[in-house]
Amino acid sequence: MSSAEPPVGPVPPPLPPDPPRTFGGRTFFGWIATSNPLYVVSAGLFLFGLRVSFDPHDPVTGSWLLMAGLGGYTLLLAAAALLLVRFAGVWNDVRTVLLLVVLMFLATSVTFDDLLVADPARGALVNALGLGFAVAVTEVVLRAIRLRLPAGFRLPYYLALALFFLYPILLTPYLHDPRGEPLQWLLWGFSPAAGLFFLTLLPAVRRGRGYVRGNGSPWPWPFYPWSLFVFLGLAVPARAFLLCWSFHLLDGGDADRLVFGPYFVVPFGLAVAVLLLELGLERDRPTVRWAALAVPAGLVVLAGVGHSADPVYVGFLGRFMARLGGTPLCLAVLAAGAFYLYAWGRGVALAADGLAAAVLALAVVGPDTLGWDELTEPRFVPLAAVAAFQIALGVRRREVWRVLAGGVVPAGWAGIAGWRGYVALRAKVPGLDYLVAGLVLLPVALLVSLAKAGVLGRWADRRLDEPAG
C-alpha cells in the first residue's frame, strides 16, 4: 500500500443537521400545520366585524346585510374545505373548517331574532331560507369532499338545525304578551325540545363505530361525527339564554330582566346523560359510563343555584312549580333518580348507589325546596326506603358494608328523633337532666359494687372455664 492511498477504515457518520427553531418544545410551523388556529381567529374577527358594522336599531336592513355577510363567509369556508381535501389532500384542518361552517349556520339563525320581532312574517321567511341554505351547503360540501354522514347522524343534525332556525318562529304569536304563560313556557321548552331531538341519535349510538366505517375521511371514531354534536350541544344552553334575551320583551323598568334560570337546561342535560350512558355501554368504556352517572348529579346541583328574587323570574318560577308540582331542585332529584333506575336496569355499576343517593336527597329536598339553603328536616319515609334498599341489596350481593350502611341510616334517624324528643320533654320537665343522670348512675353504681366484691371477676372466670360447645 502506497502512502498516497487513503487509509481504510469505517467511515464516520455525517453530522446531524441543526435542529429547527422550536416554539414551546415543537416546531412552530408544525404546530400551525396540525393545529391551525387561524381559521378560528379569522371567523371570530369576521363575526365581530359584522356585529359592529350594522345599526342594531334597523333590524330589517341590518339583518339582510348580516345574512349576506354570513352567507358569503360560509361559502368561503366551504370552498376552503373543498380546496384542502380535493386539491391538496389535507384533512388535518378540515374538521375545524367544517365546524366553523356549522358555527356560521348557528350565527345566522341568531341574526334574525331582531327581524322576527320587528316583522314576524318576513323574519319567518328569512329563517326558513336560512335553514334551506344550511341544508344545501351541507349536502354540497359532503358530496364535494366525498364525506359520508349516515342517516342516523344526518337526520339528528338536520333536526338540530331546524330547531335553531324554526323554534323562534313559534314564539312570535305570543310576543305581544311577554308576561303571559304561553310565551314563558315556550322559552323554557327549547331545552326539552333540544333534548328530544338529540335522543334521535340513540339508534346510531347503538350501531357503534362500524356505522361510520369507510366514511371517506381519516378521522377516527368517535371524533367523527361526534365532534359535530358536541359542538351543537354546547350551543343549546347559549341559544336557550338568547331566546329569553331576544324574545321576552318587557317594557319599562323590567326591560333588562330575564326569565331564564340555570334550571332551564336541566332537561337537555338529562338527554346528554342518556347518550353518554349508551355510548359507554356500546364501547364498554367505564370512564364514559361514570361521566354519564355524574351528569345528573351535576344537574341537581345546577337546579338548586342561580335563583333570583327578580319579580319576572319569580313569576314564571311560581307557574313552573304550580304546573309541575315541585321546585326545579325537587324535580331534578326525581329525574336523576329515574335516570339512575334506568342505568341500573342497563346493568351499569354504581347506578344503584346513584339511585340510593337520589332517594336519600329526597329526605331533605321537598316540593317547596328551592335552593340548597332551604333543605328540610330529614323525613322518615325516604330514609327508611334507602335503608331497606341498601340492606336488601347487600344481602343479595353478600356485601357486609352495604348492610351496615343500611343500618346506619335508621339508627341515625332514631338518634336524631330521640334527641329532639328529649329536648322537647326537657322544656316541660325542668329537672329532666338530673332524673336521667340519676337513673343512669344507679346501674353503674351497682356494677361498681359487684366488681369490688369480686362477683364480676368470679363470673368472668366461670365463663372462661366453660368448655366450648
C-alpha positions as CSV (number, residue, x, y, z in Angstrom):
1,M,0.0,0.0,0.0
2,S,1.5,3.4,-1.0
3,S,1.5,6.3,1.3
4,A,-0.7,8.2,-1.2
5,E,-3.6,5.8,-0.7
6,P,-6.2,6.9,1.8
7,P,-6.4,4.8,5.0
8,V,-9.0,2.1,5.0
9,G,-11.4,2.1,8.0
10,P,-15.0,2.8,9.0
11,V,-16.5,6.0,7.5
12,P,-17.8,8.3,10.3
13,P,-21.4,9.1,10.0
14,P,-22.4,12.6,8.8
15,L,-23.1,15.2,11.4
16,P,-26.8,15.7,12.1
17,P,-28.4,18.9,10.7
18,D,-29.0,21.7,13.1
19,P,-32.4,21.3,14.8
20,P,-35.1,23.7,13.6
21,R,-36.2,26.5,15.7
22,T,-39.0,25.4,18.0
23,F,-41.9,27.1,19.6
24,G,-42.9,25.7,23.0
25,G,-41.0,22.4,22.5
26,R,-42.2,21.7,18.9
27,T,-41.7,23.4,15.6
28,F,-43.8,26.5,15.2
29,F,-44.8,25.7,11.6
30,G,-45.6,22.1,12.6
31,W,-47.9,23.4,15.2
32,I,-49.5,25.8,12.7
33,A,-49.9,22.9,10.2
34,T,-51.5,20.4,12.5
35,S,-53.4,22.7,15.0
36,N,-54.0,25.7,12.7
37,P,-55.8,28.3,14.9
38,L,-56.0,30.9,12.1
39,Y,-59.4,29.7,10.8
40,V,-60.9,30.3,14.3
41,V,-59.2,33.7,14.6
42,S,-60.5,34.6,11.1
43,A,-64.1,33.5,11.9
44,G,-64.0,35.4,15.2
45,L,-62.7,38.6,13.7
46,F,-65.3,38.4,10.8
47,L,-68.2,37.8,13.2
48,F,-67.1,40.7,15.4
49,G,-66.7,43.0,12.4
50,L,-70.2,42.1,11.2
51,R,-71.7,42.8,14.6
52,V,-70.2,46.3,15.0
53,S,-70.7,47.3,11.3
54,F,-74.5,47.5,11.2
55,D,-77.1,49.6,13.1
56,P,-78.8,47.4,15.7
57,H,-81.8,49.9,15.6
58,D,-82.5,49.0,12.0
59,P,-83.2,45.2,12.2
60,V,-84.7,44.9,8.7
61,T,-81.8,46.3,6.7
62,G,-79.2,45.1,9.2
63,S,-80.5,41.5,9.2
64,W,-80.3,41.3,5.5
65,L,-76.8,42.6,5.4
66,L,-75.7,40.3,8.2
67,M,-77.3,37.4,6.3
68,A,-75.4,38.3,3.2
69,G,-72.1,38.6,5.1
70,L,-72.6,35.3,7.0
71,G,-73.7,33.5,3.9
72,G,-70.7,34.7,1.9
73,Y,-68.2,33.8,4.5
74,T,-69.8,30.4,5.0
75,L,-69.4,29.8,1.3
76,L,-65.7,30.8,1.5
77,L,-65.2,28.3,4.4
78,A,-66.9,25.6,2.3
79,A,-64.6,26.4,-0.6
80,A,-61.6,26.2,1.7
81,A,-62.7,22.7,2.8
82,L,-63.1,21.6,-0.8
83,L,-59.7,23.0,-1.7
84,L,-58.0,21.3,1.2
85,V,-59.5,17.9,0.5
86,R,-59.9,17.6,-3.3
87,F,-56.8,19.5,-4.4
88,A,-54.3,19.3,-1.5
89,G,-55.4,16.1,0.2
90,V,-55.1,17.7,3.6
91,W,-57.6,16.5,6.2
92,N,-55.9,17.9,9.4
93,D,-57.7,21.2,9.4
94,V,-60.9,20.3,7.5
95,R,-62.7,19.3,10.7
96,T,-62.1,22.7,12.1
97,V,-63.3,24.4,8.9
98,L,-66.5,22.2,8.8
99,L,-67.3,23.1,12.5
100,L,-66.8,26.7,11.6
101,V,-69.3,26.3,8.8
102,V,-71.8,24.9,11.3
103,L,-71.0,27.9,13.6
104,M,-71.9,30.2,10.7
105,F,-75.2,28.4,10.4
106,L,-76.0,28.9,14.1
107,A,-74.9,32.5,14.0
108,T,-77.2,33.0,11.0
109,S,-80.1,31.6,13.0
110,V,-79.5,34.1,15.8
111,T,-79.1,37.0,13.4
112,F,-82.7,37.0,12.5
113,D,-84.1,37.5,16.1
114,D,-84.5,41.2,15.7
115,L,-86.2,40.8,12.4
116,L,-88.6,38.3,13.8
117,V,-89.6,40.8,16.5
118,A,-89.9,43.7,14.1
119,D,-91.6,41.9,11.2
120,P,-92.6,38.3,12.1
121,A,-93.8,37.4,8.6
122,R,-90.6,38.5,6.9
123,G,-88.5,37.1,9.7
124,A,-90.1,33.7,9.4
125,L,-89.4,33.6,5.7
126,V,-85.8,34.6,6.2
127,N,-85.4,31.9,8.9
128,A,-86.8,29.3,6.6
129,L,-84.5,30.4,3.8
130,G,-81.6,30.3,6.2
131,L,-82.4,26.7,7.1
132,G,-82.6,25.8,3.4
133,F,-79.3,27.5,2.8
134,A,-77.7,25.5,5.7
135,V,-79.1,22.2,4.4
136,A,-78.0,22.9,0.8
137,V,-74.4,23.9,1.8
138,T,-74.1,20.8,4.0
139,E,-75.2,18.5,1.2
140,V,-72.9,20.2,-1.4
141,V,-69.9,20.1,0.9
142,L,-70.4,16.4,1.9
143,R,-70.7,15.4,-1.7
144,A,-67.9,17.5,-2.9
145,I,-65.3,16.2,-0.4
146,R,-66.9,12.7,-0.6
147,L,-67.5,12.5,3.2
148,R,-70.3,10.1,4.3
149,L,-72.6,11.1,7.1
150,P,-75.0,8.2,7.7
151,A,-78.7,8.8,8.0
152,G,-78.6,8.0,11.7
153,F,-76.4,11.1,12.2
154,R,-77.6,13.2,9.4
155,L,-81.3,13.3,10.5
156,P,-80.5,14.4,14.1
157,Y,-78.1,17.0,12.6
158,Y,-80.8,18.5,10.4
159,L,-83.4,18.3,13.3
160,A,-81.0,20.4,15.4
161,L,-80.6,22.9,12.6
162,A,-84.3,23.1,12.2
163,L,-84.7,23.7,15.9
164,F,-82.3,26.6,15.9
165,F,-83.9,28.2,12.8
166,L,-87.6,27.4,13.3
167,Y,-88.2,27.3,17.0
168,P,-88.1,31.1,17.3
169,I,-90.9,31.4,14.8
170,L,-93.1,29.5,17.4
171,L,-92.6,32.4,19.8
172,T,-93.8,35.2,17.5
173,P,-97.6,34.9,18.0
174,Y,-97.1,35.5,21.8
175,L,-94.7,38.4,21.7
176,H,-97.4,40.9,22.4
177,D,-98.0,39.4,25.9
178,P,-94.5,39.0,27.4
179,R,-96.0,38.3,30.9
180,G,-98.3,35.6,29.5
181,E,-97.9,32.0,30.3
182,P,-97.7,30.6,26.7
183,L,-94.6,32.6,25.8
184,Q,-92.8,31.8,29.0
185,W,-93.4,28.1,28.7
186,L,-92.2,28.2,25.1
187,L,-89.0,30.0,26.2
188,W,-88.4,27.2,28.8
189,G,-89.4,24.5,26.3
190,F,-86.4,25.0,24.0
191,S,-84.2,22.8,26.2
192,P,-86.6,19.8,26.4
193,A,-87.1,20.1,22.6
194,A,-83.4,20.0,22.0
195,G,-83.1,17.0,24.3
196,L,-85.7,15.1,22.4
197,F,-84.1,15.8,19.1
198,F,-80.7,14.7,20.4
199,L,-82.2,11.5,21.6
200,T,-82.8,10.6,18.0
201,L,-79.1,9.8,18.0
202,L,-79.7,6.6,20.1
203,P,-80.1,4.3,17.1
204,A,-76.8,5.5,15.7
205,V,-75.1,5.1,19.1
206,R,-76.3,1.5,19.4
207,R,-74.9,0.7,15.9
208,G,-71.4,1.5,17.1
209,R,-68.3,2.5,15.3
210,G,-69.0,0.2,12.4
211,Y,-71.8,2.5,11.4
212,V,-69.3,5.2,10.1
213,R,-66.6,2.9,8.9
214,G,-65.4,3.8,5.4
215,N,-66.8,7.4,5.7
216,G,-64.2,8.8,3.3
217,S,-62.0,10.5,5.9
218,P,-59.1,9.5,8.1
219,W,-60.8,10.8,11.3
220,P,-61.3,8.0,13.9
221,W,-64.5,7.3,15.7
222,P,-65.8,8.9,17.9
223,F,-64.1,12.2,16.8
224,Y,-66.1,11.8,13.6
225,P,-69.0,12.5,13.7
226,W,-69.4,13.1,17.4
227,S,-67.4,16.4,17.4
228,L,-70.3,17.9,15.4
229,F,-72.8,17.0,18.0
230,V,-70.6,18.1,20.9
231,F,-70.4,21.5,19.1
232,L,-74.2,21.6,18.7
233,G,-74.7,20.5,22.3
234,L,-72.6,23.4,23.6
235,A,-74.7,25.8,21.5
236,V,-78.0,24.7,23.1
237,P,-77.6,26.4,26.5
238,A,-76.4,29.6,24.8
239,R,-79.4,29.6,22.5
240,A,-81.8,28.9,25.4
241,F,-80.4,32.1,27.1
242,L,-80.5,34.2,23.9
243,L,-84.1,33.2,23.2
244,C,-85.1,34.7,26.6
245,W,-82.9,37.8,25.9
246,S,-84.3,38.4,22.4
247,F,-88.0,37.4,22.6
248,H,-89.1,38.2,26.2
249,L,-89.7,41.9,25.5
250,L,-90.7,43.5,28.8
251,D,-91.3,47.3,29.0
252,G,-90.4,50.0,31.4
253,G,-88.1,49.1,34.3
254,D,-88.3,45.4,33.5
255,A,-86.6,45.6,30.1
256,D,-83.4,44.1,31.4
257,R,-84.9,41.4,33.5
258,L,-84.7,37.8,32.4
259,V,-87.0,34.8,33.0
260,F,-84.1,32.5,32.3
261,G,-82.6,30.4,35.1
262,P,-79.9,27.6,35.1
263,Y,-82.6,25.0,35.6
264,F,-83.8,25.7,32.1
265,V,-81.0,23.5,30.7
266,V,-81.6,20.5,33.0
267,P,-83.9,18.6,30.6
268,F,-81.3,18.8,27.8
269,G,-78.6,17.7,30.2
270,L,-80.5,14.6,31.1
271,A,-80.7,13.7,27.4
272,V,-77.0,14.1,27.1
273,A,-76.5,11.8,30.1
274,V,-78.6,9.1,28.3
275,L,-76.5,9.4,25.2
276,L,-73.2,9.2,27.2
277,L,-74.5,6.2,29.1
278,E,-75.4,4.4,25.8
279,L,-72.0,5.3,24.3
280,G,-70.2,3.9,27.3
281,L,-72.2,0.7,27.2
282,E,-71.7,0.2,23.4
283,R,-67.9,0.8,23.6
284,D,-67.6,-0.8,27.1
285,R,-65.8,2.3,28.4
286,P,-66.2,2.6,32.2
287,T,-65.0,6.2,32.2
288,V,-67.7,7.2,29.8
289,R,-70.3,5.5,31.9
290,W,-69.0,7.2,35.1
291,A,-69.2,10.5,33.3
292,A,-72.8,9.7,32.4
293,L,-73.6,8.9,36.0
294,A,-72.0,12.2,37.1
295,V,-74.1,14.4,34.8
296,P,-77.4,14.0,36.7
297,A,-75.7,14.8,40.0
298,G,-74.3,18.0,38.4
299,L,-77.7,18.9,37.1
300,V,-79.2,18.5,40.6
301,V,-76.6,21.0,41.9
302,L,-77.3,23.3,39.0
303,A,-81.1,23.3,39.7
304,G,-80.5,24.5,43.2
305,V,-78.4,27.5,42.4
306,G,-78.8,30.8,40.5
307,H,-82.3,31.7,41.7
308,S,-83.2,35.3,41.8
309,A,-85.6,37.5,43.7
310,D,-86.4,39.4,40.5
311,P,-90.2,39.5,40.1
312,V,-90.1,38.5,36.5
313,Y,-88.0,35.5,37.3
314,V,-90.1,34.6,40.3
315,G,-93.3,34.9,38.3
316,F,-92.5,32.1,35.9
317,L,-90.9,30.1,38.7
318,G,-94.2,30.1,40.6
319,R,-96.0,28.9,37.5
320,F,-93.4,26.2,36.9
321,M,-93.9,24.9,40.5
322,A,-97.7,25.1,40.3
323,R,-97.9,23.3,37.0
324,L,-95.2,20.6,37.6
325,G,-95.8,20.1,41.3
326,G,-92.4,21.0,42.7
327,T,-89.4,23.2,42.5
328,P,-86.7,22.8,39.9
329,L,-84.4,21.2,42.5
330,C,-87.0,18.7,43.6
331,L,-87.9,17.7,40.0
332,A,-84.2,17.5,39.2
333,V,-83.7,15.0,42.0
334,L,-86.7,12.9,40.9
335,A,-85.4,13.0,37.3
336,A,-81.9,11.9,38.4
337,G,-83.4,9.1,40.4
338,A,-85.3,8.0,37.2
339,F,-82.1,8.1,35.2
340,Y,-80.2,6.0,37.8
341,L,-83.0,3.5,37.8
342,Y,-82.7,3.2,34.1
343,A,-78.9,2.9,34.3
344,W,-79.3,0.2,37.0
345,G,-81.7,-1.7,34.7
346,R,-79.0,-1.5,32.0
347,G,-76.5,-3.2,34.4
348,V,-74.3,-0.1,35.0
349,A,-72.1,-0.4,38.0
350,L,-72.6,2.3,40.7
351,A,-76.1,3.1,39.3
352,A,-77.7,1.5,42.4
353,D,-75.7,3.8,44.6
354,G,-76.8,6.8,42.5
355,L,-80.4,5.7,42.9
356,A,-79.9,5.4,46.7
357,A,-78.3,8.9,46.8
358,A,-81.3,10.4,44.9
359,V,-83.8,8.8,47.3
360,L,-81.7,10.0,50.2
361,A,-81.7,13.5,48.8
362,L,-85.5,13.4,48.8
363,A,-85.3,13.1,52.6
364,V,-84.2,16.7,52.8
365,V,-85.5,18.1,49.4
366,G,-89.2,18.6,49.3
367,P,-91.6,20.0,46.7
368,D,-91.0,23.5,48.1
369,T,-87.2,23.4,48.5
370,L,-85.9,26.0,46.1
371,G,-82.2,26.1,46.9
372,W,-79.5,24.4,49.0
373,D,-80.0,26.8,51.8
374,E,-83.7,25.7,52.2
375,L,-83.2,22.0,52.9
376,T,-86.0,20.5,55.1
377,E,-85.6,18.3,58.2
378,P,-84.9,14.7,57.3
379,R,-88.1,12.7,56.6
380,F,-88.5,9.1,57.7
381,V,-90.0,7.5,54.6
382,P,-87.1,8.3,52.2
383,L,-84.6,7.3,54.9
384,A,-86.4,4.0,55.5
385,A,-86.6,3.3,51.8
386,V,-82.8,3.9,51.4
387,A,-82.1,1.7,54.4
388,A,-84.3,-1.2,53.2
389,F,-82.8,-0.9,49.7
390,Q,-79.2,-1.0,50.9
391,I,-79.9,-3.9,53.3
392,A,-81.7,-5.9,50.6
393,L,-79.0,-5.2,48.0
394,G,-76.3,-6.0,50.5
395,V,-77.9,-9.4,51.4
396,R,-78.4,-10.2,47.7
397,R,-74.8,-9.3,46.8
398,R,-73.3,-10.6,50.1
399,E,-71.8,-7.2,50.8
400,V,-71.4,-6.6,54.5
401,W,-70.5,-3.0,54.2
402,R,-73.8,-2.2,52.3
403,V,-75.8,-4.0,55.1
404,L,-74.0,-1.9,57.7
405,A,-74.6,1.3,55.7
406,G,-78.3,0.5,55.5
407,G,-78.4,0.0,59.3
408,V,-76.7,3.3,60.0
409,V,-79.5,5.3,58.4
410,P,-82.4,4.2,60.6
411,A,-80.1,4.2,63.7
412,G,-79.0,7.8,62.9
413,W,-82.6,8.9,62.3
414,A,-83.7,7.2,65.6
415,G,-80.9,9.0,67.4
416,I,-81.9,12.4,66.0
417,A,-85.6,11.8,66.7
418,G,-84.8,10.6,70.2
419,W,-82.7,13.7,70.9
420,R,-85.4,16.1,69.6
421,G,-88.0,14.3,71.7
422,Y,-85.7,14.6,74.8
423,V,-85.2,18.4,74.1
424,A,-88.9,18.9,73.8
425,L,-89.6,17.0,77.0
426,R,-86.8,18.9,78.9
427,A,-88.6,22.1,78.1
428,K,-91.6,20.8,80.1
429,V,-89.7,19.0,82.9
430,P,-87.0,21.3,84.3
431,G,-85.3,18.6,86.3
432,L,-85.2,16.0,83.5
433,D,-81.4,16.1,83.2
434,Y,-81.0,15.2,86.8
435,L,-83.6,12.5,86.7
436,V,-81.9,10.8,83.7
437,A,-78.5,11.2,85.3
438,G,-79.7,9.6,88.5
439,L,-81.3,6.7,86.6
440,V,-78.1,6.1,84.6
441,L,-75.8,6.3,87.6
442,L,-77.8,3.7,89.6
443,P,-76.8,0.6,87.4
444,V,-73.3,2.0,87.2
445,A,-73.1,2.1,91.0
446,L,-74.4,-1.5,91.1
447,L,-71.8,-2.7,88.7
448,V,-69.0,-1.0,90.8
449,S,-70.2,-2.8,94.0
450,L,-70.3,-6.1,92.2
451,A,-66.8,-5.5,90.9
452,K,-65.4,-4.5,94.4
453,A,-66.9,-7.7,95.9
454,G,-65.3,-9.9,93.2
455,V,-68.6,-11.1,91.9
456,L,-67.9,-9.9,88.3
457,G,-64.4,-11.5,88.4
458,R,-65.8,-14.9,89.5
459,W,-68.5,-14.7,86.9
460,A,-66.0,-14.0,84.2
461,D,-63.7,-16.8,85.3
462,R,-66.6,-19.3,85.2
463,R,-67.4,-18.2,81.7
464,L,-63.8,-18.7,80.6
465,D,-63.5,-22.2,82.2
466,E,-66.7,-23.5,80.4
467,P,-65.9,-25.9,77.6
468,A,-66.7,-24.6,74.2
469,G,-69.8,-26.4,72.9
